[in-house]
Each structure stands twice: as C-alpha cells, then as structure tokens.
Amino acid sequence: MMKVLLLTLALLVSSLVSAQVIVYKYEQFNADSVRRELDKRPYFSLNKDNYLIVGTTLGERPTSSNSDAKFQLSISQRLTKTVLPFDTYLFIMYTQKAFWNVFQKSMPMRDLNFNPGIGLMRPIIYKNKYIGKGSLILEHESNGKDSLASRSWNKVTLAVAVLMHKNVEMQFKTCIPIIDSDNNRDILRYNGIGQLATSFMTDNRKFNAAVILNKRKGWDFNFNTTLEVGYKFNPRDNQYIFLQYYNGYGEGLLEYKQFQSKLRIGFVIKPQDFSFY
C-alpha cells in the first residue's frame, strides 16, 4: 500500500509542475501555427482528472462499511507530433481508479481498476482557433483479479471534446465493446457504451461544474449520472477543491452490478485543456 501511495504522490506532483491552463493561447495564430504550438507542448501530460476524494452513501447513516475514499490517476504520453495522416498524433495513456476503505481496520483497497490504452488524437481547429480534440483509442480495462472476482473488457473508443463557448465544453464518447470475461458478460447493462458530458467554467476560471451521463444498455431512460463541482482560489493554478456525486451502477468494476449513490469531497488536478471523463 505504501508503494501505491508514494506513486500517487509522485505522479500528482509531476503533473502539477507541468500543467497549465492555456486553452485560449492560440487564438491569434493560423491553423498551421496552432498545430506547431501544440506540438511544442510537453509530451508527458495528464489525461483525465486526477483526484482524491472521501465520502459516504447518501440516505444512510455513515459507517465504516458504506464510507470510503476514491482516487484516480490518469496520465498520457504523446509519441509523435501532428505529422501523421489527418494531422493526428499517436499517444499512450494509463488511468488507474481505486476504491479505498480508509475507515476500516488495516485500510484495505477494495477495488483497483487498471485502464491502459493506445490511440490517435486529432486537434480540432476552427477559424484558426484550437477548440477541441477527437480521439480513437484501443483500450483495456480490468481489476487485476482472478477467478470469480475477475472483471475485464476491451473496447475501441471514439471520443470528442469541443469548446462550444468560452465557458462551455461538450463531450461525447462511445465505444465498440469486446468482452472477453466469463464473469462480466452483462457489463453493458450496467456500464453502457455511450457517454455525454457538459462542463461550465466561469470567466475567472475559478469555478467549474460538470454533468456526465453514461447511457446503460437498453431503450429505457437509464443513465449513470455524475455531478461535479470544483473551486480554486488562484486562477493560475489547476488544483480545485472538488465535490463529486455519483448515482448509478458501474462506478467500479468489482461491484459493477451494485447501485451506488455516493457523495465525496476532496481535491482534483485537471489537465491543461480538454479532459475526457
């Protein structure tokens, strides 16, 4: 466990040093200049949000069994510049999500989810402005366990994030699932294959709010819903006080069939621009 914590701290510190909020830096350039500026960015960066939050189940009296900590580490490494066909670049990414029973004796890790992938990313440039990015990723997700506790699947994911307004970002994600585990062949009923998200940020960049909807399998109006709110005291930082509410199934792989209604609070470090949820 100590190794996990040390790795967590090292990655968060490294990410904090390299991250900046510079989405709007390129408005004065033409499209080629924007691509050149994007190519100058560090090859190593954050991929999704990196956070550590603690909370409990809503509607129940908090106990050591229904309260926990949740953290996520997500990084990416760009392997090329935007010189591949269609101005794409190749990258690898890795995300690890953990559910940690910090209020129980010996503080065991209840569930660890590992999510490596490789894909192509293309910046979206409109009227000589960098307004978003699209990606096509081959990814694997599993919990590293065997026997009846084993959970795993592969997927080909298409994701697009676009700045609709200087304060509003929209995201869409869908995937072609490749399910290879005997223990979670019904995972699409709970995790789904489509996601729609929108986020809002104030002009001073201090306040951020997001709604993430993950459509479960079927024609019913059934979504896993995530609501997030973040506030930072210094607009030049990328660290936020962070509140997250999760309602639905599939929050973690081990207990993907169990309904969760969790409210947690902590802090988050966000990528320098468009983070995929």
Beta strands, then each sheet from edge to edge (+ up, - down):
strand 1: 44-46
strand 2: 50-57
strand 3: 67-78
strand 4: 89-100
strand 5: 109-126
strand 6: 129-142
strand 7: 152-165
strand 8: 168-178
strand 9: 194-201
strand 10: 207-215
strand 11: 223-231
strand 12: 239-248
strand 13: 260-269
sheet 1: 1+ 3- 2+ 13- 12+ 11- 10+ 9- 8+ 7- 6+ 5- 4+
end
